[in-house]
Amino acid sequence: MGDLEGLFNSFCAFGGGANAVAEMDNAKFAKFCRDTKTLDKKFTSTDADLLFTKVKPKGGRKIQFGAFRDGCLPEIAKKKGISVDELVARITGAGGPSSNSTKAEAVRFHDDKESYTGVYKQGGPSTVDRDPANLAYSIDRDKKSNVRGAVE
């Protein structure tokens, strides 16, 4: 059962960052059921939601490993028509949580700095105002400006 507890903790910690705790909420239980291929025609996502609600403590939102092991697993095994040991073997063989993400494609006008035009070709606009309260610098056209719009 050590592998099962490690798997439980990995699903509890998924997406938690440094604040990960060894408690599973309903969303992580649903992810657990999806990622371990527990969901099928005999045990649906609705069954998973109802089972989690049945097993969690009244007024609580999360379950501990003991409630998962003693409450969820026997009910899932009964619903699927298999033994708890067989269910545990399937679950531990499926591995931990998975993450699917997309990678952005290359965009020529954004990624290729050779295609930049105007002020962005020179490094972008200046965001440093010399004296924002004084309009004399904003309308002073006598001084020579460089390519970035700053007065030299």
Buried (B, 14 or more C-beta within 10 A) or exposed (E): EEEBBEBBBBBBBBEEEEEEEEBBBBEBBBBBBBBBEBBEEEBEEEBBBEBBEEBBEEEEEBBBBEBBBEBBBEBBBEBBEBEBEEBBBBBBEBEBBEEEEEEEEEEEEEEEEEEBEEEEEEEEEEEEEEEEEEEEEEEEEEEEEEEEEEEE
